[in-house]
């Protein structure tokens, strides 16, 4: 397995951990019984629980963009120093995002989001 594929797996684990944390915050706000019911009329989560919910949604979107780029590069045997660095930057930026978003730190969150986005863009360009 390449390092880039390993980074993809690590990011998948990070997203899973974020989902568990999000559920715990939501449970603290609305209770387990409410979470077990259909979500049709779920009250809007607020505070850290709401920010965690949005952080998870953003993280899943980032995974949906990052994974295909890594997999195309793997299929083409296109990994190199630049792609490894981009994948590392992506993972570090997304880990920082996962800390900054729930903490409510807007500008730093936007900066690391942008860094992760640019790293993903680089991977797509490298895949062409």
C-alpha positions, -999 to +999 in steps of 0.1 A: +000+000+000+013+034-009+016+062+017-011+081-001-035+052+003-025+049+039-033+086+044-067+080+028-073+052+053-062+074+082-086+102+070-114+076+069-106+067+105-106+104+114-141+108+099-154+078+118-140+093+151-157+126+142-190+108+137-188+092+171-179+125+188-208+142+169-232+116+181-221+120+217-226+158+216-260+154+199-269+128+225-260+153+253-283+178+237-314+158+226-309+124+243-304+089+230-341+082+227-346+112+204-316+102+182-330+067+178-362+080+163-367+091+127-350+124+120-380+140+102-387+164+130-353+164+148-347+198+165-318+217+151-286+211+171-269+242+184-236+251+199-208+225+197-233+198+188-244+218+158-209+227+148-199+190+151-228+181+129-216+205+102-180+195+107-189+159+100-209+168+069-180+189+056-155+161+064-176+135+044-177+159+015-139+163+017-136+125+017-158+123-014-134+147-032-101+134-018-107+097-022-112+096-060-081+116-066-060+092-046-076+062-062-071+075-097-034+082-089-031+046-075-047+031-106-023+051-128+007+045-105+011+082-104+022+087-069+053+108-063+069+132-038+044+159-047+014+137-043+026+124-010+032+159+003-003+170-009-019+140+008+000+148+041-010+185+039-046+174+033-046+151+063-030+177+086-053+204+074-084+183+079-073+173+114-068+209+122-102+217+107-118+191+129-104+209+160-110+245+149-146+242+136-162+228+168-141+253+188-158+281+167-126+297+154-137+310+120-107+325+102-082+298+111-108+272+102-113+288+068-075+289+063-070+252+070-101+243+049-085+262+020-052+244+025-069+210+024-089+220-007-058+232-025-040+199-017-070+180-031-069+202-062-032+194-066-039+157-065-065+160-093-041+180-114-014+154-108-039+127-119-045+143-153 
